């Protein structure tokens, strides 16, 4: 496949992540911190997000499976997940966490369980889509191309 076509496909795919609300401008700001001295910066930060989030989702599942739910502990996990998702620009995960925290404050176990399922769904979706993004980037670089810059205000 021609490099220019691959770059265009990558650019369109990246824009779709923003248009669908999966990512926000924070992700672009993270990308701006990457340079030649640390070309894997974003991928490393996102990989840490995946690891931390998986642990938090497991902790949340366990906490909500208890006979008596410790809503402060659940809220603490959700707060951590909200912060880490916000720091990489995972907008839909962050937004779901905001709703989740409201149910924690209300001590609404059913609402928390529903939000846990929703946050898991949003997390796995953004994880899958970012993994695809990185595969597309690798293909472009392997073909001798560079990663096109995407402007947030271009969509």
Residue pairs with C-beta under 8 A, 6 or more apart in sequence:
1 143
3 140
3 143
3 144
3 145
4 145
6 136
6 139
6 140
6 143
6 145
7 140
7 145
7 146
7 147
7 148
8 148
9 136
10 133
10 136
10 137
10 140
10 147
10 148
11 148
11 150
13 132
13 133
13 136
14 133
14 150
15 150
15 154
15 155
17 23
17 27
17 129
17 130
17 133
18 24
18 27
18 150
18 152
18 155
19 155
21 91
21 92
22 90
22 91
22 92
22 125
22 126
22 129
23 89
23 90
23 91
23 126
24 89
24 91
25 89
25 152
26 86
26 87
26 88
26 89
27 88
27 89
27 90
28 89
28 150
28 151
28 152
29 89
30 41
30 42
30 45
30 87
30 88
30 89
31 42
33 41
33 42
34 40
34 41
34 42
35 41
43 134
45 87
45 88
46 88
46 130
49 84
49 85
49 87
49 88
49 90
50 127
52 80
52 84
53 81
53 84
53 85
53 93
53 123
56 77
56 80
56 81
56 84
57 81
57 116
57 119
57 120
57 123
59 77
60 74
60 77
60 78
60 81
60 116
60 119
61 116
63 69
63 70
63 73
63 74
63 77
64 74
64 109
64 112
64 113
64 116
69 107
69 109
69 112
71 104
71 105
71 107
71 112
72 104
74 104
74 112
75 101
75 104
75 105
78 97
78 100
78 101
78 104
78 115
78 119
79 97
79 101
81 93
81 97
81 119
82 94
82 97
82 98
82 100
82 101
85 91
85 93
85 94
85 97
85 123
86 94
90 122
90 123
90 126
92 122
92 125
92 126
93 119
93 122
93 123
93 126
96 115
96 118
96 119
96 122
97 119
99 115
99 118
100 112
100 115
100 116
100 118
100 119
102 111
103 111
103 112
103 114
103 115
104 112
137 147
140 146
140 147
141 147
